[in-house]
Amino acid sequence: VSKITIISGSQRQNSQSLKVARFFQHSIETQIAGTAVHVIDLAANPLPLWDEDFWQSAERWQTAWGPVAAELQASDGFVIVAPEWHGMVPPALKNFFVLASSRELGHKPGLLVAVSASRGGSYPIAELKLSSNKNNRLVYVPDHVIVRDVKNVLNDGAEPASEEDRLIRERIAYSVKLLGAYASALIAVRESGLIDYKTYPFGM
Ligand SMILES: Cc1cc2nc3c(=O)[nH]c(=O)nc-3n(C[C@H](O)[C@H](O)[C@H](O)COP(=O)(O)O)c2cc1C
């Protein structure tokens, strides 16, 4: 597995999602040997809202999306960090999924991570598992993570601050290891010669 890209899906500056993304970065770097990690923060580097020019490959889209697409194409797997905003995924992350296609994400594993300030977090998982990958063919792995009470967990310092913090750290370590296994296994699927985007550019 050469590269995993993490998308921090909050459009808020200095978001808790970015904190969680950085925690996953460290976890991947220490647990999946030889894997580079790239973090895309949708707050620091906002992508323009999709418009018709995107499909004409207009120059301003080459500038805005081209470098991001190149990073995604070079990745073998993804972590999608999705904060719960009014029971939904934030618009910046939905926009990301309008822009990203099977060229970037197709038949690569995606680990979903929901983030909640309180006891929420199941809605972003349900929303993204239901409706974000029909055309881009991202393969969501079963063991998603929900980070609840986010301000009080995964903070700086080597030691967990509480039992909850210890449990979520263990869960993350487990899910990251599995993501690594899926990332190397799915390379064989992409190299199988079976994928036919020409006949089937869109999912049903
Ligand atoms: C517009 C908005 C709506 C929110 N709605 C919810 C919600 O429905 N459920 C929830 O658990 N937290 C909600 N939160 C709190 C976020 O979970 C909290 O900000 C947390 O830090 C994750 O978001 P962040 O990555 O943007 O920091 C909301 C936050 C914002 C800014």
The ligand as an SDF file (V2000), in Angstrom:
LIG
                    3D

 31 33  0  0  0  0  0  0  0  0999 V2000
  -23.8620   23.7180   11.7680 C   0  0  0  0  0  0  0  0  0  0  0  0
  -23.5370   22.6780   12.7940 C   0  0  0  0  0  0  0  0  0  0  0  0
  -24.4700   21.7120   13.1100 C   0  0  0  0  0  0  0  0  0  0  0  0
  -24.1790   20.7010   14.0380 C   0  0  0  0  0  0  0  0  0  0  0  0
  -25.0820   19.6930   14.2660 N   0  0  0  0  0  0  0  0  0  0  0  0
  -24.7260   18.6260   15.0310 C   0  0  0  0  0  0  0  0  0  0  0  0
  -25.5720   17.4750   15.1250 C   0  0  0  0  0  0  0  0  0  0  0  0
  -26.6240   17.3810   14.5030 O   0  0  0  0  0  0  0  0  0  0  0  0
  -25.1630   16.4340   15.8760 N   0  0  0  0  0  0  0  0  0  0  0  0
  -23.9800   16.4590   16.5660 C   0  0  0  0  0  0  0  0  0  0  0  0
  -23.6610   15.4910   17.2250 O   0  0  0  0  0  0  0  0  0  0  0  0
  -23.1680   17.5430   16.5120 N   0  0  0  0  0  0  0  0  0  0  0  0
  -23.5100   18.6020   15.7400 C   0  0  0  0  0  0  0  0  0  0  0  0
  -22.6650   19.6810   15.6310 N   0  0  0  0  0  0  0  0  0  0  0  0
  -21.4550   19.7120   16.4270 C   0  0  0  0  0  0  0  0  0  0  0  0
  -20.3010   19.0300   15.7190 C   0  0  0  0  0  0  0  0  0  0  0  0
  -20.4300   17.6350   15.8890 O   0  0  0  0  0  0  0  0  0  0  0  0
  -19.0410   19.5750   16.3280 C   0  0  0  0  0  0  0  0  0  0  0  0
  -18.7920   20.8620   15.7920 O   0  0  0  0  0  0  0  0  0  0  0  0
  -17.8300   18.6720   16.2070 C   0  0  0  0  0  0  0  0  0  0  0  0
  -16.7240   19.4210   16.6740 O   0  0  0  0  0  0  0  0  0  0  0  0
  -17.5520   18.1510   14.7930 C   0  0  0  0  0  0  0  0  0  0  0  0
  -17.5450   19.1680   13.8190 O   0  0  0  0  0  0  0  0  0  0  0  0
  -16.2190   19.9200   13.3100 P   0  0  0  0  0  0  0  0  0  0  0  0
  -15.3540   18.8650   12.7090 O   0  0  0  0  0  0  0  0  0  0  0  0
  -16.7260   20.9130   12.3350 O   0  0  0  0  0  0  0  0  0  0  0  0
  -15.5620   20.5220   14.5180 O   0  0  0  0  0  0  0  0  0  0  0  0
  -22.9340   20.7040   14.7030 C   0  0  0  0  0  0  0  0  0  0  0  0
  -21.9980   21.7110   14.4000 C   0  0  0  0  0  0  0  0  0  0  0  0
  -22.2710   22.6630   13.4350 C   0  0  0  0  0  0  0  0  0  0  0  0
  -21.2150   23.6880   13.1040 C   0  0  0  0  0  0  0  0  0  0  0  0
  1  2  1  0
  2  3  1  0
  2 30  2  0
  3  4  2  0
  4  5  1  0
  4 28  1  0
  5  6  2  0
  6  7  1  0
  6 13  1  0
  7  8  2  0
  7  9  1  0
  9 10  1  0
 10 11  2  0
 10 12  1  0
 12 13  2  0
 13 14  1  0
 14 15  1  0
 14 28  1  0
 15 16  1  0
 16 17  1  0
 16 18  1  0
 18 19  1  0
 18 20  1  0
 20 21  1  0
 20 22  1  0
 22 23  1  0
 23 24  1  0
 24 25  2  0
 24 26  1  0
 24 27  1  0
 28 29  2  0
 29 30  1  0
 30 31  1  0
M  END
$$$$
